[in-house]
Amino acid sequence: MKNERHAQKLKELNQINEKIYKLEERLLNDEIENSTYQTWFKSYSMRNV
C-alpha cells in the first residue's frame, strides 16, 4: 500500500514537471506572455504532491 501511494505521488510529480516543461517551451517560443507564464508556473509549483 505504501509503494502504491509512492508510485501515485511519483506519477503526479512527473505530470506536473511535464506541464512546467511545456509551459517553458511556450514561453521560449513566444506563444505566451511572461505574465501568463508566471501565473501558471506559480499554479503548478503550488500543487501538493
N, CA, C and O atoms as a GROMACS GRO file, in nm:
protein
  196
    1MET      N    1   0.082  -0.119   0.000
    1MET     CA    2   0.000   0.000   0.000
    1MET      C    3   0.087   0.125   0.000
    1MET      O    4   0.056   0.222  -0.069
    2LYS      N    5   0.194   0.124   0.077
    2LYS     CA    6   0.283   0.239   0.079
    2LYS      C    7   0.351   0.258  -0.056
    2LYS      O    8   0.368   0.371  -0.102
    3ASN      N    9   0.390   0.149  -0.121
    3ASN     CA   10   0.452   0.156  -0.252
    3ASN      C   11   0.355   0.211  -0.356
    3ASN      O   12   0.395   0.285  -0.446
    4GLU      N   13   0.228   0.174  -0.345
    4GLU     CA   14   0.126   0.225  -0.437
    4GLU      C   15   0.111   0.375  -0.423
    4GLU      O   16   0.100   0.447  -0.522
    5ARG      N   17   0.109   0.423  -0.299
    5ARG     CA   18   0.100   0.567  -0.273
    5ARG      C   19   0.221   0.639  -0.328
    5ARG      O   20   0.209   0.745  -0.388
    6HIS      N   21   0.336   0.581  -0.306
    6HIS     CA   22   0.461   0.639  -0.356
    6HIS      C   23   0.459   0.646  -0.508
    6HIS      O   24   0.499   0.747  -0.566
    7ALA      N   25   0.414   0.540  -0.573
    7ALA     CA   26   0.408   0.537  -0.718
    7ALA      C   27   0.310   0.641  -0.770
    7ALA      O   28   0.336   0.706  -0.872
    8GLN      N   29   0.197   0.658  -0.702
    8GLN     CA   30   0.098   0.757  -0.743
    8GLN      C   31   0.155   0.899  -0.730
    8GLN      O   32   0.137   0.982  -0.820
    9LYS      N   33   0.222   0.926  -0.620
    9LYS     CA   34   0.283   1.058  -0.600
    9LYS      C   35   0.390   1.086  -0.704
    9LYS      O   36   0.402   1.198  -0.753
   10LEU      N   37   0.468   0.986  -0.736
   10LEU     CA   38   0.572   1.000  -0.838
   10LEU      C   39   0.510   1.029  -0.975
   10LEU      O   40   0.562   1.112  -1.050
   11LYS      N   41   0.401   0.961  -1.005
   11LYS     CA   42   0.331   0.984  -1.132
   11LYS      C   43   0.278   1.128  -1.137
   11LYS      O   44   0.292   1.195  -1.239
   12GLU      N   45   0.220   1.176  -1.028
   12GLU     CA   46   0.168   1.313  -1.023
   12GLU      C   47   0.281   1.415  -1.039
   12GLU      O   48   0.265   1.515  -1.109
   13LEU      N   49   0.392   1.390  -0.974
   13LEU     CA   50   0.506   1.478  -0.985
   13LEU      C   51   0.558   1.486  -1.128
   13LEU      O   52   0.590   1.594  -1.178
   14ASN      N   53   0.565   1.372  -1.194
   14ASN     CA   54   0.609   1.369  -1.334
   14ASN      C   55   0.513   1.445  -1.424
   14ASN      O   56   0.556   1.512  -1.518
   15GLN      N   57   0.384   1.435  -1.397
   15GLN     CA   58   0.285   1.509  -1.475
   15GLN      C   59   0.301   1.659  -1.457
   15GLN      O   60   0.291   1.735  -1.554
   16ILE      N   61   0.326   1.703  -1.337
   16ILE     CA   62   0.346   1.846  -1.310
   16ILE      C   63   0.474   1.894  -1.377
   16ILE      O   64   0.476   2.002  -1.436
   17ASN      N   65   0.579   1.815  -1.369
   17ASN     CA   66   0.705   1.852  -1.434
   17ASN      C   67   0.687   1.865  -1.585
   17ASN      O   68   0.744   1.955  -1.647
   18GLU      N   69   0.609   1.776  -1.644
   18GLU     CA   70   0.582   1.782  -1.787
   18GLU      C   71   0.505   1.909  -1.823
   18GLU      O   72   0.532   1.972  -1.925
   19LYS      N   73   0.410   1.946  -1.740
   19LYS     CA   74   0.333   2.068  -1.764
   19LYS      C   75   0.424   2.191  -1.757
   19LYS      O   76   0.412   2.282  -1.839
   20ILE      N   77   0.514   2.192  -1.659
   20ILE     CA   78   0.606   2.305  -1.646
   20ILE      C   79   0.700   2.310  -1.766
   20ILE      O   80   0.728   2.418  -1.818
   21TYR      N   81   0.746   2.197  -1.811
   21TYR     CA   82   0.834   2.192  -1.928
   21TYR      C   83   0.764   2.249  -2.051
   21TYR      O   84   0.821   2.330  -2.124
   22LYS      N   85   0.640   2.207  -2.074
   22LYS     CA   86   0.563   2.258  -2.189
   22LYS      C   87   0.537   2.407  -2.175
   22LYS      O   88   0.540   2.480  -2.274
   23LEU      N   89   0.511   2.452  -2.055
   23LEU     CA   90   0.490   2.594  -2.030
   23LEU      C   91   0.615   2.674  -2.064
   23LEU      O   92   0.606   2.779  -2.126
   24GLU      N   93   0.731   2.624  -2.023
   24GLU     CA   94   0.856   2.692  -2.055
   24GLU      C   95   0.882   2.695  -2.205
   24GLU      O   96   0.931   2.795  -2.258
   25GLU      N   97   0.849   2.586  -2.273
   25GLU     CA   98   0.864   2.583  -2.419
   25GLU      C   99   0.778   2.690  -2.485
   25GLU      O  100   0.822   2.759  -2.577
   26ARG      N  101   0.655   2.701  -2.439
   26ARG     CA  102   0.564   2.801  -2.497
   26ARG      C  103   0.616   2.943  -2.474
   26ARG      O  104   0.602   3.029  -2.560
   27LEU      N  105   0.675   2.967  -2.358
   27LEU     CA  106   0.731   3.098  -2.330
   27LEU      C  107   0.849   3.127  -2.422
   27LEU      O  108   0.859   3.236  -2.478
   28LEU      N  109   0.938   3.030  -2.437
   28LEU     CA  110   1.055   3.049  -2.522
   28LEU      C  111   1.019   3.065  -2.669
   28LEU      O  112   1.092   3.130  -2.744
   29ASN      N  113   0.908   3.007  -2.710
   29ASN     CA  114   0.862   3.018  -2.849
   29ASN      C  115   0.771   3.139  -2.870
   29ASN      O  116   0.710   3.153  -2.976
   30ASP      N  117   0.764   3.226  -2.771
   30ASP     CA  118   0.681   3.346  -2.777
   30ASP      C  119   0.534   3.316  -2.804
   30ASP      O  120   0.466   3.392  -2.873
   31GLU      N  121   0.486   3.205  -2.752
   31GLU     CA  122   0.345   3.170  -2.767
   31GLU      C  123   0.262   3.226  -2.653
   31GLU      O  124   0.140   3.241  -2.666
   32ILE      N  125   0.327   3.259  -2.542
   32ILE     CA  126   0.257   3.317  -2.427
   32ILE      C  127   0.339   3.433  -2.372
   32ILE      O  128   0.459   3.442  -2.396
   33GLU      N  129   0.271   3.520  -2.299
   33GLU     CA  130   0.338   3.634  -2.235
   33GLU      C  131   0.404   3.590  -2.105
   33GLU      O  132   0.371   3.486  -2.048
   34ASN      N  133   0.497   3.670  -2.060
   34ASN     CA  134   0.567   3.642  -1.935
   34ASN      C  135   0.470   3.635  -1.818
   34ASN      O  136   0.484   3.548  -1.731
   35SER      N  137   0.374   3.724  -1.815
   35SER     CA  138   0.277   3.724  -1.704
   35SER      C  139   0.196   3.595  -1.700
   35SER      O  140   0.167   3.542  -1.593
   36THR      N  141   0.161   3.543  -1.818
   36THR     CA  142   0.088   3.416  -1.826
   36THR      C  143   0.176   3.303  -1.774
   36THR      O  144   0.131   3.217  -1.699
   37TYR      N  145   0.302   3.305  -1.815
   37TYR     CA  146   0.397   3.203  -1.766
   37TYR      C  147   0.405   3.206  -1.614
   37TYR      O  148   0.397   3.102  -1.549
   38GLN      N  149   0.421   3.324  -1.559
   38GLN     CA  150   0.437   3.336  -1.414
   38GLN      C  151   0.313   3.286  -1.340
   38GLN      O  152   0.324   3.220  -1.237
   39THR      N  153   0.196   3.318  -1.393
   39THR     CA  154   0.072   3.274  -1.330
   39THR      C  155   0.063   3.122  -1.327
   39THR      O  156   0.036   3.063  -1.222
   40TRP      N  157   0.085   3.059  -1.442
   40TRP     CA  158   0.073   2.914  -1.450
   40TRP      C  159   0.187   2.843  -1.377
   40TRP      O  160   0.165   2.739  -1.315
   41PHE      N  161   0.307   2.899  -1.384
   41PHE     CA  162   0.418   2.836  -1.313
   41PHE      C  163   0.390   2.834  -1.163
   41PHE      O  164   0.413   2.734  -1.096
   42LYS      N  165   0.341   2.945  -1.113
   42LYS     CA  166   0.307   2.952  -0.970
   42LYS      C  167   0.199   2.850  -0.937
   42LYS      O  168   0.207   2.782  -0.834
   43SER      N  169   0.100   2.838  -1.023
   43SER     CA  170  -0.008   2.743  -1.001
   43SER      C  171   0.045   2.600  -0.997
   43SER      O  172   0.011   2.524  -0.907
   44TYR      N  173   0.128   2.564  -1.094
   44TYR     CA  174   0.182   2.429  -1.098
   44TYR      C  175   0.277   2.403  -0.980
   44TYR      O  176   0.278   2.294  -0.924
   45SER      N  177   0.354   2.502  -0.944
   45SER     CA  178   0.451   2.484  -0.836
   45SER      C  179   0.384   2.470  -0.699
   45SER      O  180   0.441   2.408  -0.609
   46MET      N  181   0.267   2.526  -0.684
   46MET     CA  182   0.198   2.523  -0.554
   46MET      C  183   0.124   2.392  -0.530
   46MET      O  184   0.081   2.366  -0.418
   47ARG      N  185   0.110   2.312  -0.632
   47ARG     CA  186   0.035   2.187  -0.616
   47ARG      C  187   0.110   2.093  -0.523
   47ARG      O  188   0.230   2.069  -0.539
   48ASN      N  189   0.039   2.043  -0.426
   48ASN     CA  190   0.098   1.949  -0.331
   48ASN      C  191   0.093   1.809  -0.388
   48ASN      O  192  -0.014   1.758  -0.422
   49VAL      N  193   0.208   1.750  -0.398
   49VAL     CA  194   0.213   1.612  -0.448
   49VAL      C  195   0.237   1.518  -0.334
   49VAL      O  196   0.245   1.397  -0.354
   0.00000   0.00000   0.00000
